[in-house]
Amino acid sequence: MACCQPTQAQTARDQAEAQLAYQQANASPSGQALRTSLSQQSKGFVGDGTFQFGALRTFDGRYRPIPGLRYHAGLQLVEVQDSIDIEETHLWSAASLRGFDVGDPEDKDTPVRRFRCRQVKEGNGGTRREFVEILTAIDAGPLVLGWLYSIALVPTPNGNRPLVATLMAGPGTIGAEPLRPLEPTQTAVLRLFGARADDVRTFAAANNLDYTRPADIARMMDHYNRKVVVK
């Protein structure tokens, strides 16, 4: 098991790289350029662009409640209000955070939205680190399902480039294979479960789950993850 755990040296490197990424995102002139882009690209925010209560999850293992944050998917930036002066904000990139939460865990009526930094790969493009909204019950696998938000490459007839969401799936362990787009079909979903596909098919049928609904696919993955962990 020791070989599967991050070494102290690796953890220290991750923290150092995260700190450097944070400094670069907030220092002039690069920080000012990013803030200008945020103000000019109002359509790229996930949600309505207003600041919401949440929390940051940093590479040093801390959980930091935040008075307000908002996520710009086009720029892959989290803008965070300062805990003392909310008129001042700080910028966090995907390279500087393990993830972040949107919402209040004490609010039982509105589930917290969990965004985690993961390696992703689409088509023939290279692997990159981006924030993914996790839909499965746990963040770290064995399998995870999530939404990857981005700006549409092709504009609409009126010239707008809306936010689009791509369903992603793959190993939940950081450092494993990247998450890849998942086609919500029975064949593609069951392929994820390998030798346990029949068990998941039986579970899906017994619970009237729909292979085209992301929420139901997440339930199938949760079932699979519980079985694998128990074994």
N, C-alpha and C positions, 0 to 999 in steps of 0.2 A: 504493500500500500504506500510505502514511503516514496516510491518512484512516481506516484501519481500526484503527490502534493507539491506545490510550488516551493522551491528552495528559498531560504532567506535572501540569498543574493538576487534571485529573480524578483522577489517581492520588492526589494530595495530599488532595483532598476525600474520596475513598474511605477513606483512612487515618484522616483526622480523624473521619469519621462512625463508623468502626469503633471507634476509641478511645473516643469518647463512648458508644457502645452498650455497650462493655465496662465502662466506669465506672458506667453506670446499672444494669447487671445485678449489680454487686457492692457498690454503696453502699447504706447504710441510708436509708430503710426499705424501698426497693424490693427490694434484695438479700435482705433477711430474708424478705420476703413470697414471693419466688421459692423460697428454700430450704424454707420451710414447705410450699409446694405440692409440691416434689419429694418431701418426706417423706410427704406425704399421698396422692400419686398414684403408688404403686409399680408399677402395671400399665402405665404409659406408657413404660417403658424398652424400647429395642430390645435384644433379648437377655435375659439373666437379671438385669440390673441391677447386676452386679458390675463393678468397675473393671478395665479391660483396657489392656495396653500399646498405645500409639498415637502419633500425631503431629498437631500443629495446622499448618494452612497459613494464614498471616496475610496481610493486605492489603499489608504491606510486602515480600512475597515470601519470607518466611522459612519454613523447614521446622523445626518445633520438636518433637523427640521428647519424649514425656510418659510418666511412670511408670505412670499409670493414668487412664483416662477412661471415661465412660459417657454415652450419649445418650438424652435423654428426648424422644420424638417428640411427645407431647402438648403439651409446653411449648416445644418447639423450642429446647432448651437442651443444651449440652454441659457436663457437670460434670467438671472437671479437677483431679487431685491436684497439689499443689504439689511442685516438683522437690526441695525441701529437706525439707519437713515434709509427708508424705503424709496426715497427719490434717487438714490444711488444704486447702480446695478453692477453685477459682475457677470462675465461670460465664461461658460464652460463648454469645451468641445468634447467629442466622443473619445478623444485621446486622453482627456484629463479626468474622466469619471468612470466608475464601475457601472453607474446607473443613477436613476432618479425616480421618485414616486410623485404622482400628482393626486392630491386629495387628502382628506383627513381620515386617518385610521379609526378615529372615534365616531365617525359618521357611518352608522350601520346601513343607512339607506342608499349610500353612493359608494360603490366599490372603489378602492384606490387603484389607479392605473399605474402599472409597473413598467418602466422602460429600462432596459439593460443594454450595455454595450456588448455587441457580438460581432464576430467575423461573419460577413455575408458575401455571397457570390451570386451574380445574376448573369445568365447566358455565358458569352465568351469573355466577359469583363474579368478583371482581376479581383482578388479578394481584398476587402476593405473592412474597416471597423466602423460600425454605425449603431445608432440607438434603435432598438427593436422593442415594440410594446408586447410584453409577454402575455399570452392567453392561458397557458397551462398553469396548474396550481402552484408548481414550484419553478424556480428560475433556472436551475442547474441540471435539468435532465433527469434520467437518461435521454429523454426526448423533450424538446420544447417546440411550441408553436407560437408564432407572433406576427404582428403587422410591421412591415417596413414602410415608412412614409417617405415620399419623395415628390418632387415637382414634375408634372407631366412634361415629357420632352417635346410633344407636339401640341401647339396651342390650339384652342378652340376657335371656331369661326370668328368670334369677336376679339380674338387676340389674347385671351386669358390663358394662363397655364395653371390649371387647378392642381390641388394636392391629390395624389393617388396613393392607394394602399396596396401593397403586395403581400400575400400570405406566404410566410417563410417557415420552414421546418428543418429540423436536424438535431444533432447531439447537443445537449444542454451544457456539457462541460466546456469551459473556456479553454482554448488551445486545441480543441478537437477539430473535426471537419467543420467547414463553415455552414451556416444556414443557407438553404437554397429555396427558390420559389417552389411552392407546392400547388399542384392542380387539384382542386377539391372534387375528386372523383373517387369512387370506391376502389378502383384498381390502384391509383397512385397512393391513396391513404394507407391501404392495407400493406402495400409494399414496404412501408416504413417499419413494420413490426416483425419482419423476417419470419422466423420459425413460430412466433406467437400470433401470426395473422389470423389463424382459425379461432383462437381464444378471443381476440378482439372482435372478430366478426360476430361471434356468438353474443358477446357483451352488447354490441351495437344493436343487434336484432332484439335482444331482450328488453332494451331500454328505448326502442323506437328512435334511434339516433340517425341523423341524416348526414351522409358523407359530403354534402355540399355546404353544410353550415359550419363555419369555423368554431362556434361555441361547442357543437357536438363533436367535432374532430378533437378539440381540446379535452373533452371528457374521455374520449377513447385513449388519448395519450396518457391522461392521468391514471386510467385503469392499467395500462401497460406499465407505466412507471412504478406503480405500487407493486405489481407482480414481480418486476425485475429486482426491485430493491429488497423485497421480502426474500426472494431466492438468494 
